[in-house]
């Protein structure tokens, strides 16, 4: 029998069976979302006790009413949803759920209600083949929850095909983009149901201490053919299935050993980033496309790869040996400055007449900060460093010790416990700005940086670029795009805990901006004149906007640009749009423009790898973001070497031997 004839016979039989089944059962999905009503919980409890005891009971379905007749608030109340975190332990350990479903709305509702907690986040993937009524009902349900959403991309799922794994991956991509700082993600299907409470699940996961849970072993004999031969998804209008061929597959990529295990896993956020970005994971996914039930080997195979990479480890050890010793026990400040090749004299008259002020907001990775500080340091400039109040004492001590060697660098007079996306991030900048305005150094512009920035231009090139703006502030930004409107439309709160912190979005609408201001959306990184800094710190317009912004999301992305669009403000540019090339950033959703990230993504921003060097060197931006010295040391080292060579070539004075690397 030929392959074509075999597919025809299988298809004909499947159509006959499907039509018969549909005719017998006369399936009809409800047109509206249904609400389960438990009129008497004590009666339900009694019935449950009888079932557990093995007794038979008589009864029908729980009566249902359509959601179209009630509001979301009524739906949540009548269905007994929990709307507040029940313990500090749960609040500090949010979970992410992937829920892949295709039918049985009532079963899904019960599962969703059982796992729902307001501190968690939920991505629901509905099979693309599902009935329109079912899709609409699920979407209607999720619209009642700010922390639950449909997957941004739906798959037409074939049982045991690659599409089932891809459905999980689509949701994982969406969950990584979520603002919720979840610790583990758990995948489920519409016919699952929890046996443990949210708190019990958390306690179980905590016991694994940041390890992924992917049960599995080497494949038993009856499983080997799943990855030995090619399997193809077959889709027809009424049914779909996997077709097994006799064509042998190529060996797995990267000499990976294939394991066999459970489809259902619990994964850390770090592992999910690895799965979505690392070349080994991407290549394994591609190789798995024509295997049978790839979700039963994909997770467990990746989770069996040892973390240790000897090449990276050697580079990391090299960096550790070169890093500043936190105790300074073996060297004086003079020796440290000389041995670390700091430039100690102003290199040109142009730079001497145009000093700069830097705000540096940092919280970790001393080695990366040290490289950044050395790269931008010039004796005519002034530097204020804000260290996150939550940073370790060792890190704080090392930074303080380094700055003590430089008369024009100091710690901020007031430190904030910084929350990503919160008002505290903006306040950290303002604290340093206040200190810098009080400085005796006659700086012309202030630039703000974070610990993962690195300059792409020399100090002289930065000065020349800023001079071109002739006393105008550089705050790139536009009117808020649709995805950013919610940041200032709804009230957001910083949640600060000992182990983690994040911003939570509420459904409460904010008041209108003060002084009838038009709120803009732009970059958090800016270049501001001294006159504008004084305006920000003292003018009622700025002070009122600051007060209004305290409960918005990522206020540093609207604060600077909004003030700089007001006519009459010192150095303002009311019609500037995105003018100002301050930062080179590779955003995940702009890969078609920048060619992709050769490191990995965090919060949709590329952590640059070695393959990004050419792009960075050719960039016209003043700085680039983000770098991690421990992950990709050569990227930083090569950039720093190129920058130092160019800096010394531009010098108008004699070069000291210690300035060369």
N, C-alpha and C positions, 0 to 999 in steps of 0.2 A: 504493500500500500504506500503510495507516495505521500509526502508531507502535506501537499495541497488537499488530497482526498481525505487524509486523516483529520485535518482541521475542519473540513466541510461536515464530516460525520459527527464530530464532537459538537460543532456548532448547532447542527440540526437537532441533536438529542437535547442539548441545553435549552434551546428555544421551546421545545415541546414541554419539558419539565417545568420551565419557568411560567409558561402560559397556563398550564394546569394548576400550578400552585397559586397564581394570582386569582384565577377563577374561583377556586375552592375557598380561599380566605377572604376574597372581596376587600382587599386593603383600602382603607380610607384614613388619611392623616387628618387631624383637626386643622381647621383653617386659622385658628388663633391659639396663642400660648395658653396652656391650661394650668390652673392653679389647684394643687391638692389641698383639700380642706379636712383637717383632723378635728372633728367637732368636739371630741372628748378624749383627751390624751390618756386619761386613766383607763378608759375602755380599751384603747389601743395597747397600752402596757399590759393589761390583763390578757388580751389576745396573744401578744408576743410571748408572755410567760407560758401560756398553754401550748403554743407551738414548740417552744424550747423543751417542754416537758414531754413532747411526743403525742400530745392530744390533738384530735381533729376538731377543726372549727368550720363553721359554715359562714360564708360572707362573700361579697362581691367587691368590685373596684371601689376605691375611695372616690366620692363625688368630685367632679371637676367644674370649674367656672373659667371662662375666658378672661385673659389679662386685659383685653380691649375695654372691658367694663370698669377697670379700676386703675389707679395710678401706681407708679413704681413703689412709692412709699407704702401704699396699702398692700401691694403684693409682698414686699419684704416683711411687713408686720404680720399679715395673715399666714404667711408660710414660715414664720418663726426663724428667719435668718439671723445669725449672730452678726452684730454690726460694730462691735468693739473688740480689740484684742483682749483675751481673757487673762493674760498673765504677762509679766515683764519678760519672762523667758521667751514667750512666743513673739512678742513685739520686736525683740532683738534678733529673731531668727526667722525672717520671712522666707516662705517657700514659693517656688514657681511651678505651676502645673501645665502640662501639655495634655489636652483632652481631644482625642481623635474619635469622631462619631460619624454615624451615617443614617441612623434611624432611631425609633423608640424615644420620642420626646419625653415621655413621662419618666422613663428609666434615667435618662440624662438629667432631668430636673432633680431627681432624688440624689443622684451622685453629686451633682454640683452643689446642692444645698448641704450635703454631708461633709464635703471637703472645704466649703467656703469659709474663709476668715478674712477680715478687711485688710490685714497687713500683708496678705499673700497677693500673688498676681496669677492670672489664669488666661491661657491662650487656647482657644477652641478651634480645631480644624474640622470643618464639615466637608464630607466627601462631595466632590464636584458633581457626582451623579445623583446625589440625594434629591428628593422631591423639593420643589420650590417652596411648598407650604412648610416643610420641615426647616429649611434654611431660614425662612422668614421668622418662624417661631423662635428659633435659637437666637437669631440676631435681636429679636424683641426682648428676650430674657436678658441677654448680656447688656443691653442698653441701660438696664437698671443698676449696673455695677461699674464704678469708675476704674476698678482694677481687673476687669475682665473684658476680653475682646476677641473677635474673630481673627484667625490667621490672615495675614495680608495677602497670602497666596494659597489657593486651594488646589489640591491634586485630585485627579480621578483615580481613586484608590482601587488597586487590584489585590485581592487577598494573596499574601505571600510574595508580592512583587516589590520592586524598588520604590514604587509610589507610596507604599505604607511607611517605609523609612523616611522618604522625602517629606511626608506630611509632618512627622515629628521634627525634622530639621527646619522646616519652614517656621514652625512655632518657636523653636529654639532661637532662631534668628530674631524673631520679634521680641522674645523675652529678654535677650541680651540687650536690646535697645530700650527696654523698659527702665524707668527711673527707680523702680523698686529694687533695693539692694539685696535681692534674694541670695540665699546661701546654697540651696540645692534645688534642682529641678527634678520633678517626678513625672513620668509619662503614664497616661491612663487611656483606656478605651471606654466607650459608652456603656459597656456591660460590666464594668468594675464597680466595686463598692468598698469603702474603707472599713477595716476591722479595728482600727486604733483611732484615738482622738488626735487632733492636730498636735497637742502637746506631747503625746506619746510618740508620735511620728518624729517630732523634733528631737526628743531625747534619744530615740534610736539612731537617728542620723548623726547626732553629736558624738555618739560612741565611736564613729568611724574616723573622727578627727581629720576631716578634710579629704578623705579618700572617697573615690567613686565606688558605687555598689553596682557591679555588673556580674552576677553569678554566671559561671560557665567553666567548661573544661575543654580539653582537646576533643575534636569531634569523634563520636563513636562510629562504627562502620556504616550504619544505615544512614548517617548524615553526610558522609564524605561526598556523595554525588551532588549534593546541593551546590557545592562550589567547584566541583570537578568538571561538570558539564554546563553548557549554556542553557539558560531558561529565559523564555521570552514572555512578556505580558501580552495577552490577547484581549482586546476590548471590542465589544459589540453593543448594539443599542440596548439590549435587554440583559446582557450578562457579560462577565469577564472571567478569565482564568489564566493560569500559568502553563505555558507549553514547554515540556522538557524535550531537548534535542540531544543528539549524540555527538554534538560538536564539543571537543574538549576546550577548556579555558586555558589562557596563559597563566603562568605562575603569579602569585600575588605580588604587588609592587613592594619595593624596598625590602625584599626578602622577608616579609612579615609572616609570622606563624599564625594561621587562621584558627581561632577558637570557636566553640559553639556554646551558646548560652541563652539566657532569657531575653525576650523582647523588652521586658519592663525593667527599668534601671532607675537609679538615683545618682545624679551627676552634679559636681560642683560647677560654679560659674567659670572657674579657670579652665576646667576641662571642656566645657562647652565652647569657650573661645578657641581652644586648641582644635576641637572638632571642626569648627567653622572656618578656621584660617590656616592651620598647619598643612604643609604640602603632603605629609604622610596621610593625614586624614582625608584630604581632598582626593588623593590618588586612590586610596582604598575605596572611597565612595564610587568613584568612576569605575573601578574594577568590579565592584559589586553590582552594577546595574543589571547584569544578565545572570545573576545567581538566584537561587530559590530562598525566599524568606531572609533577605540580607540583614534585617534588623536583629536576627538571632546570632549573627557573627560580628556585625560591625562594631557595636559598643564594647563587647568583651575583648575583641582583638586589639582595639586601640588602648584599652585600659590595661592590657598586659605588656605594653611597651615600657621598658625601664626609662625613668626620667633622666638618668645620668647621661650626659654627652661629654666625653673627655675633652674635645676641642674647646667647647664653650667653657668647661670647667677650668682648663688651663689659662684661658684669657681672663676669667674672673679672678683667679688666684693672682695673676699678674697685676690686675687693677688694685686688688686688696693690698698688695705689697707696695704699690706706688702711692696709695692714698695717704692723706695727712694723718699722722698718728694723733689720736684724740688727746693724749696726755702731754704732747710736746716734750716728753722726757729726754729725747735724744737731740733736740735742736732748739735754737733760739729763733725768735721771729725773723731776725736779719738773715739767718741761715735758711730758714724756710722760704722766705721770699726769693732769695737768690737761687736756691736749689730747685724751686718750682717754676722758675723762669718768668716771674711777674715783671711787667714793664713798669719802671719806677720813675720815668721822666716823661714829660709831655713831648710828643713827637713832632708837632708842627705848630706854627703860630695860629693857624686856622682853628685847630682843636683847643688851644689855650684860650681863645676868645669866645668859645662856644661850649662851656661845660654842660654836661648832662646830669640828670638825677635819675636814679633807678629805684624802683620798688621791686623787691624780690620776695615773693610769697612761696614758702616751701614747707614741707612736712616730713620728707623722708629722703633716702638715697643721698647720703653725704657726698659720695664720690662724684655723682652727677652734678650736684650743686657746686662743688669745688671747681669742676671743669668750667661750668658756666660762669662762675665768678671770675676766674682767671681770664676767660676769653673776653669779657666785657670790661675788665678793670683798667682804668686809667687814673693817674694821680690827680688830674684836674677835676674829675667827676666826683659825685657823692652817691652813696649807696645805703639804702635802708632795707634791712632784711626782716621780714615777718615770719616767725616760726610758729606753726600751728601749736596751740596750747596743748593739744592732745599728743604731740610728738614725744618720743621717749626722752628721758633725761640725758641719756648718752648722746643722742643726736643734738639736743639743745646745747649741751656742753661743748661739743665739737665745733658747732657753728660759732658760738660765742668766743671760743678760743681762737679760731681763725680770724674773725673780725677784729680781735684785739691787736692784731699785727698791722692794721691799716687805720690811719687817723681820719680818713674820709669814708669810713664804713661803720655802721652801727646796727644794733638790734632795734626794732620798733619799741617805742616806750610802752605800748599796750598790745598784748597778744590776744587773739580770738581763737576759740575752739572752732575751727572751720568745718562747715558742712558743705559737701559738694552740691552746687546748685542753689545754695542758700544765701541769705543776706550777709552772713558772716564772711563770705568770700569777698564781697564788696567792701565790707567794713575793714577787713585786713588792709586792703589797698588804701583806704581813707586814713587809717591810723598812720601808715607810713607817709602818706602825702602830707599830713599835718606836721610830722617831724621834719620832713624835707623843706617845707615852706619856712620853717623856723631856722633852717640851716644858714650859715654865713656864706656858703658857696653860692655864687651868683648864677645858678644854672638857668638855662634857657628853656629846655623842654624836660618833661618827666616821662619816662617810659616804664610801663609795668610788665613784669615777667613772672613766670612760675619756675619751679625747680626743674621742669622737663623741657624748657626752652633752650635754644642755642643760637648764637648769632651766625648769620650767613654773610654779613658785611663787616668791614673794619670800622673802628670808631670814627675815623675820618670820613668814610663813605656814609655812615649814619648821619653825621653832622651835615654833610653836603646835601643829603636827601631832605633832612628837616628844614634846612635853610630855604629850600625850594618852596616851602609852604608859607613863607613870609609871615610868620606869627599866627598862623591859623592852627587850630587843633585838628588832629587826625583821629576821627572816630567813625570808621567805615560802618554803614548801616542804611537800612531802608524801612519803609512801613512794614509791619510784621506780616510775614506770610501766614497762610492758614494754619499751619502746624504749630506756630508760635503764639497764636492769639490767646490760647488757654493759659499761658504763663502769667499773664496779667489780668485775665478775666476772672479767674477763681482764686480764692484764698489758699495759700500754701503755708505749711508750718515746718520749721526745722525740728527734727526729732534727734536728740543727742543722747546717746547711751555710751557706756564705758567701752564697749567693744566695736560698735558701729554707729554711724549717723547717716541720716538721709532726710530728704524733703518729701513730705507727703502732701498730695493734692486733695483738697476738699471739694464739695459741691457748692460751697457758699460763694456767691458772687461778690466781687470787690466793688467798692465805691469808685466813682469816676476819678481820673487823675486830677491832682490839684491844679489850680490856676488855668483850668481848661486846656491843659497841655495835650499835644499829640504825642503819643508814645511810639517810639521807633524801636527797631530790632537790629542789633548789630554785633560786632565783635567785643569780647571782654578786654581785648588788648588794644591800648590806645597810646597816643603821644600828645601830651597836653602842655600848654604854655604855663608859665608861673602865674600869670594874671588869671587864667581860667581856673587854676588850682585854688587860688584865693577866693574866687567866685563860688566854687563848689563848697568850700569850707564855711562860708559866711553868709551868702545871699539866701533870703527866704525862699526863693524859687527852688534852689538846690536842696535846701534843708527840708522843705515840705515834700519834694519828690522822694528824697531819701526815706522819710518817715512813711510815705505811702507805699514804698517799695519793699518794706520789711517783710511782708507776707506774700511776695511774688516768687516765681521760680526763676532762678539765675538772673537776679536783678542787674548784675554787672553787664549783661548783654542788652539792657535797654537804658540804663542810667546815664552813661556817658554820652551816647549818641542822641538821646532825647534832649539833654541840656544843650548840646552843641548845635542843635537844629533851631534853637530859639534866636531870632534876630536880635542884635544888640548885645548879646552875651560876649564877653571878651574872647576874641579869636574864633567866633562861631562860624560854621559853614552850613547855612540853612538848606542848601541844595546839593550837598556833597555826594550823596548816595554811597557807593562803595569805594570812593576815592581814598587812597592810602594803602600802600603795599607793605603792611607791617609784619604779617605772619604767613608763612608757607605751611599749609595744613592739608593733609590728604584725608578727605572725608570718605567714608565708606560708600555713600550714595553718589559720589562723583568719580568713580573709577574710570568711567569712559573718557574723562578729561585728563586725569593724572596717570593713568596706566597701571593702577593697582599698588598695593602695599607689599613690600618685600620683608616686612617684619611681622607684626600682628596688630589687630585693632583692639582698642579699649575705648568704650563709650563712642564707638563709630569713628574714632580718630586713630590714624596710623601711628604706631610706635616704630620709628624708622629702623630698617635693617640695612645691611651692607648694599643690597641691590638698589636702594633708594639714593645712594650717594650722587650719582650722575645727575639725577633730577634736582637734588638739593643744591649742588654746585652751580647748576644752570639757572636756578631760581633768581628772580629779581627782588624777592622779599628781604626785609632787614633781618628777620628771625625766622626760625622754624620750630614747630611744636608737633610731636613730642619725641623725647629721647629717653632711653634707659641704658645707662652705662653698663649695668650688670648683665643685661640681656644681649646687647649689641655693642660691645666696647669699640670695635674697629670703626663703626660708623662715626662715633664721637671723635675718636683719635684722628681719623683722616680729615674730618672737617676742621678740627682744631689746628692741625699741621698746615693745611692750605691757608687758613685764616691768618695764622702767625706769619707765614711767608709773605703774604700780601701786605700785612700791617708794617712789617719791617722795610719792605720795598718802598713804602710811601713815606718813610721817615725823613725829616729834614735835619735831623741831628745824628751824631755818631751813635752807632749801635753798640750797646754793651754786650760782651760775650755771653752773659747769663740770660739774655733775652732770647737766644736761640734755643730751640728744643734739642 
